[in-house]
Every structure is written in C-alpha cells, then in structure tokens.
C-alpha cells in the first residue's frame, strides 16, 4: 500500500510563507484523498501493482488495465507529486543551492536568478490547475517545465511532448488549494514565497540520485 510521506515539520513551520491551515487541509485532506483513492483503485482492480514503485507505475500507465488508467493517472500523480512537494520544503530554508546543483543551474540558465525567473514564469503561466517542475532530462541536463492537473514529467504518454519529460527534483503545486486561503488570486505572491521554504539540500539529493 502506498503511504503519504511523513512531514518533517509541523503544519505551522512554513509560516508566514505557507499558512498552517493550508498545510493542514492540503496534506490532511487533498493528499490523503489521492493516496486513499490510489490504493483503493489498485487494490480492487490490479492489486499486483501495489507492490511496484509509484515511479514505475507512472512511467508505464499503459501497463495498467485500461479501465483504471485515468484514475491511476490522476490519483497516482497526485500521490507522487505531493510527496515530492512536501518533501522539498522546510522551515529555515530558502536561499540558494550550493555545490554541483548550483553549478549546473548556472551552466543551464546563466544564473540562479535566471532559473528563478524561468521557474516562476512556468508556475505563473500554467493555465488552470497544475504544477511547475525542475527536472533532469534524459541527457542529464536540467530543464524547467510544467504539467496540467496531476500529470507529472514521469508520464511519457500524457505530458505534451518529450521536452516535458524527465526526473523531477523540484515541484511547486499551483492548484488553488495550495495557496488560496492565504494568497487568494495572487499566485505570483505564493510562487515568490515558495522560494523561501525550498530545502535545497533535499533538491540537491534528488539531483545527485537522478544523474547517477
């Protein structure tokens, strides 16, 4: 059975950037629902997939029974995306990455500030609900992209094109439930605040794992 990631911080630990009530609802309701729906769908229709890593399932949605592919795409995506999102945030965070990740960001985007602008634009211009991502693509290079709804860059058959695909190492949720209680329609303000809670050590670890 799939389990939500256990938070390494309290609901109020990300304030004032992300408020405690939003965290409580986002993690305790939205993420929990995606997780429960994913488990129920697989348990009742394809229980053998409960033993597979979620990454493998999302990369190979066509291997699922046709009748549950959409449900697993939506709920499996929601489960995976939120696990990553909650994992790469933390209190006393923000700033810039260091080491190899910072070097690669500078090489790819010209500067950290350029990366921040491109990532923020991807998040701000994602129409409707969805996500913005920093991924390591198939050539081991960094790329900023975005996906709709609960899609993610692992899903080769549902992302718009191969340029959207890769291994995610950083994600921001731009569904309204992620920010509306505190920021209302001011998505850019939420995106700016998100950079204050990014745990770059966690992102760097994901980067190192992706390029191995």
N, C-alpha and C positions, 0 to 999 in steps of 0.2 A: 504493500500500500504506500502511496505517496504521502509525504508529510510536509507541512509548511516548515520553512526554515524558522528556527528559534531565534528571536530577536536578541541581539547582543546589547541592547539598550532599552530603556523604558520608553513608553509612549511619549512622555513629555521631554525626552532628552534632546530632541531636534528643534525645540522651540528657540527663538521665535520664527525660525525658517519654515518649519512644518509643525503645525499645532498638534497637541495631544489628542484632541477629539478626532481630527482627520486620521491620525495614525491608528487610533482605536477602531474606527469604522473600516478603514482601508484594509488593515491587517486582519481584524477580528471578524469582519463581515464579508467584504469582497473577496479577499484572498482565500479565506476559509471556504467560501462557496465554490470557487473554481476548483479548489483541491478536493472537496467532497464530491462535486459533480464528476470530476475526472475519475476518481476511484469507483464511484457507483457505475459509471458508464462502462468502464473496463471490467469490473467485477461481474456485471450482468451479461456482458456480450463477448468479451475477449480476455478472460482472466489471465491467460499466459503473458499478456503484455504488462501486467502489474509487476513482473519480475525484471523488466527491461529498464534501463536508464531513460529518463524523460527525453534526454537529448537524442537518443537513438530513435525513439518514437516520433519525435517532431521532424527529424530528418527523413523519415520513411513513412509518412502518413498513408501512402498508397498500400502499405502492407497491412493496414487495418481493414476489417470488414467495411464495405462501402457504406453501410447504414449508420456507422458511428464516426465516420471521418470528420464530419463537420463539428460534432460535439467534442471530439478529442482535439481538433484544431483549436477550437475556442477555449475550452477549459484546460487543456494541456498547455496551451500557450499562456493562458492566464496564470496557471500554476508556476511555470518556468520563469516567465517574465517577472512576476512579483518576487519570487525567491531571489533573483538576481538584484532587483531594485532595492529590496530591503537589506540585502547583504552588503551592498557597496555604500551604504550611508552610515553615518555615525556622529556622535557628539564630538566636539573639539576637533573637527575635521576641516575640510576645505583647503584653501591654498592651492599649491601646485603639486603634481607628481615629481618624483626625483628619479635619478638613475636612468636605466635603459629605456623606460617608458617615456620619460620626458625627452630624451634624445630622439626617440622615434617620432614623437609628436612634433618636435621642431623640424625634423627632416621631412615629414609628410606635409605639414601645414604651414611651415615657415616660422611659427612661433606658437607658444601656448595661447596667446591672446587670439591669434587667428583660428586656432582649433576651437576655442571657447565660442567665438562668433559663429563659426560654421555649425557647431553642435546646437547652439541656441537657436539659430535660424531653422534648422531641421525640426526642432521641437515646436517652435512657434508657428511654423507654416504647415505642420501636419494637420490637414483638414479633418475636423471632427475628432473622433477618439483614436488614440494610438500611442506610439512610442517613438522616441529617437534613440539612436544607438551609436556607440563606438565599437567597431568590430575589427577583428583580424581576418582579412580575406584569405583566399586560397593561396595567394603568393606570400603570405606572412606580413602583409602591409596593413596599416591602419586605414580605416575608412569610416566616415560618418554617413549614416543612412537613417531612414525611418520606415515604419510599417503601420498599417491600419489595424484598428481593433486590437485583438490579442495575437496577431501574427508576430513572428519574430524571424530574424535572419537565418535561423537554422532550417526554416521551411522552404526548401528549394522549389517546391511545386506551387507555392502560394504567394511568395514575395514577387513584386512586379517584374524583376529581371535579375540576372546574375549579379549585377552591380550592388544589389541589396543584401547579398548573402555573405555569410562569414560567421565567425565565432564571437558572440557578444562578450564584451568585457565591461561595458558601462551602459546603463539604460536610465532613461527618465520616462516616467509614466505621465502622459498628457491627457488621459481621460479626466473629465471634470471632477470625478470623485476624489482624485488625488490632490486637488488644491482648492475646490470651490468654496468650502466653508470659510477659508481664511482670505483667499485672493479673489473670490467671485470670478468675473470675466477677465481678470488681469493675468493671463497666462504668462506673459513675459516677466512679470514680477516673480512669479513662482519659479520660473526657469532660472532667473538670476539668483534667487535664494537657494536653489538646489545646489549650486556650486559651493555653498558654504557648508554643506553636510556630506560632500563626497569624501569617502575614505579612500584616498589614493593608494594606500598600501594594499587594500583589497583589490583594487583595479589592477595594480601592478602585478599582483599574484596571478590574477586571471590572464593577464597579458603573457606572463612567463609560461604559464601552462599551455596557452594557445600556440606559442611558437616552438614548443619542444618538438 
